[in-house]
Amino acid sequence: MTLRIGGSKAYEDYGVPFVSGILGGVMIVSVIGAITGLIRLFIPF
């Protein structure tokens, strides 16, 4: 959709950084959640 509306320039300038940011954020939250889950597994509330 981005390619059709804005062309390859918009895809490179806005699409790729947007998706990269979302994926990076999901990875950071997943790592923090996994660490917190492991800590809470061994040290309960």
mmCIF file as Biopython writes it, N, C-alpha, C and O atoms, coordinates in Angstrom:
data_model
#
loop_
_atom_site.group_PDB
_atom_site.id
_atom_site.type_symbol
_atom_site.label_atom_id
_atom_site.label_alt_id
_atom_site.label_comp_id
_atom_site.label_asym_id
_atom_site.label_entity_id
_atom_site.label_seq_id
_atom_site.pdbx_PDB_ins_code
_atom_site.Cartn_x
_atom_site.Cartn_y
_atom_site.Cartn_z
_atom_site.occupancy
_atom_site.B_iso_or_equiv
_atom_site.auth_seq_id
_atom_site.auth_asym_id
_atom_site.pdbx_PDB_model_num
ATOM 1   N N  . MET A ? 1  ? 0.829  -1.191  0.000  1.0 0.0 1  A 1 
ATOM 2   C CA . MET A ? 1  ? 0.000  0.000   0.000  1.0 0.0 1  A 1 
ATOM 3   C C  . MET A ? 1  ? 0.872  1.253   0.000  1.0 0.0 1  A 1 
ATOM 4   O O  . MET A ? 1  ? 0.582  2.221   -0.703 1.0 0.0 1  A 1 
ATOM 5   N N  . THR A ? 2  ? 1.933  1.224   0.789  1.0 0.0 2  A 1 
ATOM 6   C CA . THR A ? 2  ? 2.841  2.371   0.810  1.0 0.0 2  A 1 
ATOM 7   C C  . THR A ? 2  ? 3.483  2.579   -0.551 1.0 0.0 2  A 1 
ATOM 8   O O  . THR A ? 2  ? 3.651  3.715   -0.995 1.0 0.0 2  A 1 
ATOM 9   N N  . LEU A ? 3  ? 3.839  1.500   -1.207 1.0 0.0 3  A 1 
ATOM 10  C CA . LEU A ? 3  ? 4.446  1.621   -2.533 1.0 0.0 3  A 1 
ATOM 11  C C  . LEU A ? 3  ? 3.462  2.208   -3.536 1.0 0.0 3  A 1 
ATOM 12  O O  . LEU A ? 3  ? 3.849  3.007   -4.389 1.0 0.0 3  A 1 
ATOM 13  N N  . ARG A ? 4  ? 2.202  1.824   -3.443 1.0 0.0 4  A 1 
ATOM 14  C CA . ARG A ? 4  ? 1.214  2.308   -4.391 1.0 0.0 4  A 1 
ATOM 15  C C  . ARG A ? 4  ? 0.912  3.795   -4.161 1.0 0.0 4  A 1 
ATOM 16  O O  . ARG A ? 4  ? 0.750  4.543   -5.126 1.0 0.0 4  A 1 
ATOM 17  N N  . ILE A ? 5  ? 0.835  4.223   -2.920 1.0 0.0 5  A 1 
ATOM 18  C CA . ILE A ? 5  ? 0.477  5.618   -2.625 1.0 0.0 5  A 1 
ATOM 19  C C  . ILE A ? 5  ? 1.679  6.545   -2.770 1.0 0.0 5  A 1 
ATOM 20  O O  . ILE A ? 5  ? 1.593  7.563   -3.458 1.0 0.0 5  A 1 
ATOM 21  N N  . GLY A ? 6  ? 2.792  6.210   -2.135 1.0 0.0 6  A 1 
ATOM 22  C CA . GLY A ? 6  ? 3.914  7.138   -2.091 1.0 0.0 6  A 1 
ATOM 23  C C  . GLY A ? 6  ? 5.111  6.762   -2.941 1.0 0.0 6  A 1 
ATOM 24  O O  . GLY A ? 6  ? 6.028  7.566   -3.111 1.0 0.0 6  A 1 
ATOM 25  N N  . GLY A ? 7  ? 5.115  5.558   -3.473 1.0 0.0 7  A 1 
ATOM 26  C CA . GLY A ? 7  ? 6.243  5.129   -4.278 1.0 0.0 7  A 1 
ATOM 27  C C  . GLY A ? 7  ? 7.370  4.580   -3.420 1.0 0.0 7  A 1 
ATOM 28  O O  . GLY A ? 7  ? 7.250  4.458   -2.201 1.0 0.0 7  A 1 
ATOM 29  N N  . SER A ? 8  ? 8.456  4.256   -4.084 1.0 0.0 8  A 1 
ATOM 30  C CA . SER A ? 8  ? 9.578  3.638   -3.382 1.0 0.0 8  A 1 
ATOM 31  C C  . SER A ? 8  ? 10.267 4.607   -2.421 1.0 0.0 8  A 1 
ATOM 32  O O  . SER A ? 8  ? 10.846 4.182   -1.422 1.0 0.0 8  A 1 
ATOM 33  N N  . LYS A ? 9  ? 10.206 5.905   -2.718 1.0 0.0 9  A 1 
ATOM 34  C CA . LYS A ? 9  ? 10.824 6.891   -1.824 1.0 0.0 9  A 1 
ATOM 35  C C  . LYS A ? 9  ? 10.130 6.891   -0.462 1.0 0.0 9  A 1 
ATOM 36  O O  . LYS A ? 9  ? 10.799 6.886   0.572  1.0 0.0 9  A 1 
ATOM 37  N N  . ALA A ? 10 ? 8.808  6.896   -0.453 1.0 0.0 10 A 1 
ATOM 38  C CA . ALA A ? 10 ? 8.062  6.859   0.813  1.0 0.0 10 A 1 
ATOM 39  C C  . ALA A ? 10 ? 8.283  5.530   1.528  1.0 0.0 10 A 1 
ATOM 40  O O  . ALA A ? 10 ? 8.369  5.489   2.755  1.0 0.0 10 A 1 
ATOM 41  N N  . TYR A ? 11 ? 8.375  4.443   0.762  1.0 0.0 11 A 1 
ATOM 42  C CA . TYR A ? 11 ? 8.624  3.135   1.359  1.0 0.0 11 A 1 
ATOM 43  C C  . TYR A ? 11 ? 9.959  3.125   2.089  1.0 0.0 11 A 1 
ATOM 44  O O  . TYR A ? 11 ? 10.056 2.626   3.210  1.0 0.0 11 A 1 
ATOM 45  N N  . GLU A ? 12 ? 10.996 3.683   1.447  1.0 0.0 12 A 1 
ATOM 46  C CA . GLU A ? 12 ? 12.321 3.703   2.064  1.0 0.0 12 A 1 
ATOM 47  C C  . GLU A ? 12 ? 12.407 4.691   3.219  1.0 0.0 12 A 1 
ATOM 48  O O  . GLU A ? 12 ? 13.083 4.422   4.211  1.0 0.0 12 A 1 
ATOM 49  N N  . ASP A ? 13 ? 11.728 5.837   3.104  1.0 0.0 13 A 1 
ATOM 50  C CA . ASP A ? 13 ? 11.835 6.877   4.126  1.0 0.0 13 A 1 
ATOM 51  C C  . ASP A ? 13 ? 10.924 6.646   5.328  1.0 0.0 13 A 1 
ATOM 52  O O  . ASP A ? 13 ? 11.275 7.027   6.445  1.0 0.0 13 A 1 
ATOM 53  N N  . TYR A ? 14 ? 9.760  6.030   5.120  1.0 0.0 14 A 1 
ATOM 54  C CA . TYR A ? 14 ? 8.787  5.896   6.202  1.0 0.0 14 A 1 
ATOM 55  C C  . TYR A ? 14 ? 8.432  4.447   6.521  1.0 0.0 14 A 1 
ATOM 56  O O  . TYR A ? 14 ? 8.317  4.089   7.693  1.0 0.0 14 A 1 
ATOM 57  N N  . GLY A ? 15 ? 8.258  3.620   5.518  1.0 0.0 15 A 1 
ATOM 58  C CA . GLY A ? 15 ? 7.804  2.251   5.734  1.0 0.0 15 A 1 
ATOM 59  C C  . GLY A ? 15 ? 8.805  1.381   6.459  1.0 0.0 15 A 1 
ATOM 60  O O  . GLY A ? 15 ? 8.471  0.729   7.448  1.0 0.0 15 A 1 
ATOM 61  N N  . VAL A ? 16 ? 10.028 1.369   5.972  1.0 0.0 16 A 1 
ATOM 62  C CA . VAL A ? 16 ? 11.055 0.505   6.564  1.0 0.0 16 A 1 
ATOM 63  C C  . VAL A ? 16 ? 11.391 0.923   7.998  1.0 0.0 16 A 1 
ATOM 64  O O  . VAL A ? 16 ? 11.436 0.054   8.868  1.0 0.0 16 A 1 
ATOM 65  N N  . PRO A ? 17 ? 11.630 2.211   8.293  1.0 0.0 17 A 1 
ATOM 66  C CA . PRO A ? 17 ? 11.901 2.575   9.691  1.0 0.0 17 A 1 
ATOM 67  C C  . PRO A ? 17 ? 10.727 2.295   10.630 1.0 0.0 17 A 1 
ATOM 68  O O  . PRO A ? 17 ? 10.931 1.919   11.784 1.0 0.0 17 A 1 
ATOM 69  N N  . PHE A ? 18 ? 9.504  2.479   10.139 1.0 0.0 18 A 1 
ATOM 70  C CA . PHE A ? 18 ? 8.320  2.227   10.970 1.0 0.0 18 A 1 
ATOM 71  C C  . PHE A ? 18 ? 8.239  0.757   11.363 1.0 0.0 18 A 1 
ATOM 72  O O  . PHE A ? 18 ? 8.058  0.438   12.539 1.0 0.0 18 A 1 
ATOM 73  N N  . VAL A ? 19 ? 8.370  -0.127  10.401 1.0 0.0 19 A 1 
ATOM 74  C CA . VAL A ? 19 ? 8.289  -1.562  10.671 1.0 0.0 19 A 1 
ATOM 75  C C  . VAL A ? 19 ? 9.489  -2.013  11.503 1.0 0.0 19 A 1 
ATOM 76  O O  . VAL A ? 19 ? 9.342  -2.861  12.383 1.0 0.0 19 A 1 
ATOM 77  N N  . SER A ? 20 ? 10.656 -1.465  11.241 1.0 0.0 20 A 1 
ATOM 78  C CA . SER A ? 20 ? 11.839 -1.817  12.026 1.0 0.0 20 A 1 
ATOM 79  C C  . SER A ? 20 ? 11.673 -1.395  13.478 1.0 0.0 20 A 1 
ATOM 80  O O  . SER A ? 20 ? 12.071 -2.124  14.387 1.0 0.0 20 A 1 
ATOM 81  N N  . GLY A ? 21 ? 11.092 -0.235  13.701 1.0 0.0 21 A 1 
ATOM 82  C CA . GLY A ? 21 ? 10.847 0.233   15.063 1.0 0.0 21 A 1 
ATOM 83  C C  . GLY A ? 21 ? 9.862  -0.642  15.803 1.0 0.0 21 A 1 
ATOM 84  O O  . GLY A ? 21 ? 10.046 -0.943  16.982 1.0 0.0 21 A 1 
ATOM 85  N N  . ILE A ? 22 ? 8.809  -1.050  15.105 1.0 0.0 22 A 1 
ATOM 86  C CA . ILE A ? 22 ? 7.825  -1.928  15.741 1.0 0.0 22 A 1 
ATOM 87  C C  . ILE A ? 22 ? 8.466  -3.265  16.105 1.0 0.0 22 A 1 
ATOM 88  O O  . ILE A ? 22 ? 8.296  -3.753  17.222 1.0 0.0 22 A 1 
ATOM 89  N N  . LEU A ? 23 ? 9.200  -3.855  15.166 1.0 0.0 23 A 1 
ATOM 90  C CA . LEU A ? 23 ? 9.842  -5.144  15.441 1.0 0.0 23 A 1 
ATOM 91  C C  . LEU A ? 23 ? 10.880 -5.031  16.557 1.0 0.0 23 A 1 
ATOM 92  O O  . LEU A ? 23 ? 10.975 -5.912  17.411 1.0 0.0 23 A 1 
ATOM 93  N N  . GLY A ? 24 ? 11.653 -3.950  16.546 1.0 0.0 24 A 1 
ATOM 94  C CA . GLY A ? 24 ? 12.631 -3.743  17.611 1.0 0.0 24 A 1 
ATOM 95  C C  . GLY A ? 24 ? 11.958 -3.592  18.968 1.0 0.0 24 A 1 
ATOM 96  O O  . GLY A ? 24 ? 12.433 -4.140  19.962 1.0 0.0 24 A 1 
ATOM 97  N N  . GLY A ? 25 ? 10.860 -2.855  19.015 1.0 0.0 25 A 1 
ATOM 98  C CA . GLY A ? 25 ? 10.124 -2.677  20.265 1.0 0.0 25 A 1 
ATOM 99  C C  . GLY A ? 25 ? 9.539  -3.977  20.785 1.0 0.0 25 A 1 
ATOM 100 O O  . GLY A ? 25 ? 9.572  -4.243  21.986 1.0 0.0 25 A 1 
ATOM 101 N N  . VAL A ? 26 ? 9.006  -4.783  19.885 1.0 0.0 26 A 1 
ATOM 102 C CA . VAL A ? 26 ? 8.453  -6.074  20.288 1.0 0.0 26 A 1 
ATOM 103 C C  . VAL A ? 26 ? 9.556  -6.971  20.838 1.0 0.0 26 A 1 
ATOM 104 O O  . VAL A ? 26 ? 9.346  -7.684  21.819 1.0 0.0 26 A 1 
ATOM 105 N N  . MET A ? 27 ? 10.717 -6.937  20.218 1.0 0.0 27 A 1 
ATOM 106 C CA . MET A ? 27 ? 11.822 -7.765  20.704 1.0 0.0 27 A 1 
ATOM 107 C C  . MET A ? 27 ? 12.291 -7.318  22.091 1.0 0.0 27 A 1 
ATOM 108 O O  . MET A ? 27 ? 12.559 -8.153  22.955 1.0 0.0 27 A 1 
ATOM 109 N N  . ILE A ? 28 ? 12.389 -6.015  22.301 1.0 0.0 28 A 1 
ATOM 110 C CA . ILE A ? 28 ? 12.820 -5.509  23.608 1.0 0.0 28 A 1 
ATOM 111 C C  . ILE A ? 28 ? 11.823 -5.899  24.689 1.0 0.0 28 A 1 
ATOM 112 O O  . ILE A ? 28 ? 12.217 -6.356  25.763 1.0 0.0 28 A 1 
ATOM 113 N N  . VAL A ? 29 ? 10.530 -5.720  24.412 1.0 0.0 29 A 1 
ATOM 114 C CA . VAL A ? 29 ? 9.500  -6.068  25.393 1.0 0.0 29 A 1 
ATOM 115 C C  . VAL A ? 29 ? 9.491  -7.574  25.649 1.0 0.0 29 A 1 
ATOM 116 O O  . VAL A ? 29 ? 9.271  -8.006  26.780 1.0 0.0 29 A 1 
ATOM 117 N N  . SER A ? 30 ? 9.729  -8.372  24.612 1.0 0.0 30 A 1 
ATOM 118 C CA . SER A ? 30 ? 9.761  -9.826  24.784 1.0 0.0 30 A 1 
ATOM 119 C C  . SER A ? 30 ? 10.920 -10.251 25.677 1.0 0.0 30 A 1 
ATOM 120 O O  . SER A ? 30 ? 10.756 -11.107 26.546 1.0 0.0 30 A 1 
ATOM 121 N N  . VAL A ? 31 ? 12.077 -9.660  25.467 1.0 0.0 31 A 1 
ATOM 122 C CA . VAL A ? 31 ? 13.242 -10.002 26.289 1.0 0.0 31 A 1 
ATOM 123 C C  . VAL A ? 31 ? 13.008 -9.591  27.742 1.0 0.0 31 A 1 
ATOM 124 O O  . VAL A ? 31 ? 13.298 -10.362 28.656 1.0 0.0 31 A 1 
ATOM 125 N N  . ILE A ? 32 ? 12.493 -8.396  27.958 1.0 0.0 32 A 1 
ATOM 126 C CA . ILE A ? 32 ? 12.207 -7.941  29.323 1.0 0.0 32 A 1 
ATOM 127 C C  . ILE A ? 32 ? 11.153 -8.837  29.970 1.0 0.0 32 A 1 
ATOM 128 O O  . ILE A ? 32 ? 11.276 -9.188  31.143 1.0 0.0 32 A 1 
ATOM 129 N N  . GLY A ? 33 ? 10.122 -9.208  29.215 1.0 0.0 33 A 1 
ATOM 130 C CA . GLY A ? 33 ? 9.087  -10.094 29.749 1.0 0.0 33 A 1 
ATOM 131 C C  . GLY A ? 33 ? 9.628  -11.473 30.089 1.0 0.0 33 A 1 
ATOM 132 O O  . GLY A ? 33 ? 9.249  -12.054 31.106 1.0 0.0 33 A 1 
ATOM 133 N N  . ALA A ? 34 ? 10.507 -12.001 29.253 1.0 0.0 34 A 1 
ATOM 134 C CA . ALA A ? 34 ? 11.085 -13.319 29.526 1.0 0.0 34 A 1 
ATOM 135 C C  . ALA A ? 34 ? 11.957 -13.282 30.777 1.0 0.0 34 A 1 
ATOM 136 O O  . ALA A ? 34 ? 11.906 -14.197 31.599 1.0 0.0 34 A 1 
ATOM 137 N N  . ILE A ? 35 ? 12.751 -12.235 30.920 1.0 0.0 35 A 1 
ATOM 138 C CA . ILE A ? 35 ? 13.593 -12.107 32.125 1.0 0.0 35 A 1 
ATOM 139 C C  . ILE A ? 35 ? 12.733 -11.970 33.368 1.0 0.0 35 A 1 
ATOM 140 O O  . ILE A ? 35 ? 12.993 -12.612 34.386 1.0 0.0 35 A 1 
ATOM 141 N N  . THR A ? 36 ? 11.705 -11.131 33.285 1.0 0.0 36 A 1 
ATOM 142 C CA . THR A ? 36 ? 10.804 -10.954 34.424 1.0 0.0 36 A 1 
ATOM 143 C C  . THR A ? 36 ? 10.078 -12.257 34.741 1.0 0.0 36 A 1 
ATOM 144 O O  . THR A ? 36 ? 9.908  -12.601 35.910 1.0 0.0 36 A 1 
ATOM 145 N N  . GLY A ? 37 ? 9.654  -12.979 33.719 1.0 0.0 37 A 1 
ATOM 146 C CA . GLY A ? 37 ? 8.985  -14.253 33.937 1.0 0.0 37 A 1 
ATOM 147 C C  . GLY A ? 37 ? 9.875  -15.269 34.610 1.0 0.0 37 A 1 
ATOM 148 O O  . GLY A ? 37 ? 9.427  -16.007 35.488 1.0 0.0 37 A 1 
ATOM 149 N N  . LEU A ? 38 ? 11.147 -15.316 34.203 1.0 0.0 38 A 1 
ATOM 150 C CA . LEU A ? 38 ? 12.074 -16.244 34.842 1.0 0.0 38 A 1 
ATOM 151 C C  . LEU A ? 38 ? 12.335 -15.872 36.301 1.0 0.0 38 A 1 
ATOM 152 O O  . LEU A ? 38 ? 12.427 -16.740 37.169 1.0 0.0 38 A 1 
ATOM 153 N N  . ILE A ? 39 ? 12.451 -14.581 36.555 1.0 0.0 39 A 1 
ATOM 154 C CA . ILE A ? 39 ? 12.667 -14.153 37.948 1.0 0.0 39 A 1 
ATOM 155 C C  . ILE A ? 39 ? 11.459 -14.502 38.797 1.0 0.0 39 A 1 
ATOM 156 O O  . ILE A ? 39 ? 11.602 -14.984 39.920 1.0 0.0 39 A 1 
ATOM 157 N N  . ARG A ? 40 ? 10.263 -14.259 38.258 1.0 0.0 40 A 1 
ATOM 158 C CA . ARG A ? 40 ? 9.042  -14.545 39.017 1.0 0.0 40 A 1 
ATOM 159 C C  . ARG A ? 40 ? 8.791  -16.039 39.135 1.0 0.0 40 A 1 
ATOM 160 O O  . ARG A ? 40 ? 8.065  -16.459 40.036 1.0 0.0 40 A 1 
ATOM 161 N N  . LEU A ? 41 ? 9.362  -16.858 38.261 1.0 0.0 41 A 1 
ATOM 162 C CA . LEU A ? 41 ? 9.217  -18.310 38.372 1.0 0.0 41 A 1 
ATOM 163 C C  . LEU A ? 41 ? 9.953  -18.818 39.598 1.0 0.0 41 A 1 
ATOM 164 O O  . LEU A ? 41 ? 9.466  -19.704 40.301 1.0 0.0 41 A 1 
ATOM 165 N N  . PHE A ? 42 ? 11.125 -18.256 39.856 1.0 0.0 42 A 1 
ATOM 166 C CA . PHE A ? 42 ? 11.933 -18.725 40.980 1.0 0.0 42 A 1 
ATOM 167 C C  . PHE A ? 42 ? 11.708 -17.936 42.258 1.0 0.0 42 A 1 
ATOM 168 O O  . PHE A ? 42 ? 11.919 -18.453 43.355 1.0 0.0 42 A 1 
ATOM 169 N N  . ILE A ? 43 ? 11.276 -16.676 42.123 1.0 0.0 43 A 1 
ATOM 170 C CA . ILE A ? 43 ? 10.992 -15.849 43.297 1.0 0.0 43 A 1 
ATOM 171 C C  . ILE A ? 43 ? 9.536  -15.399 43.178 1.0 0.0 43 A 1 
ATOM 172 O O  . ILE A ? 43 ? 9.271  -14.373 42.552 1.0 0.0 43 A 1 
ATOM 173 N N  . PRO A ? 44 ? 8.588  -16.132 43.757 1.0 0.0 44 A 1 
ATOM 174 C CA . PRO A ? 44 ? 7.181  -15.775 43.580 1.0 0.0 44 A 1 
ATOM 175 C C  . PRO A ? 44 ? 6.822  -14.441 44.218 1.0 0.0 44 A 1 
ATOM 176 O O  . PRO A ? 44 ? 7.582  -13.887 45.012 1.0 0.0 44 A 1 
ATOM 177 N N  . PHE A ? 45 ? 5.664  -13.944 43.858 1.0 0.0 45 A 1 
ATOM 178 C CA . PHE A ? 45 ? 5.190  -12.661 44.399 1.0 0.0 45 A 1 
ATOM 179 C C  . PHE A ? 45 ? 5.097  -12.789 45.901 1.0 0.0 45 A 1 
ATOM 180 O O  . PHE A ? 45 ? 4.719  -11.834 46.580 1.0 0.0 45 A 1 
#
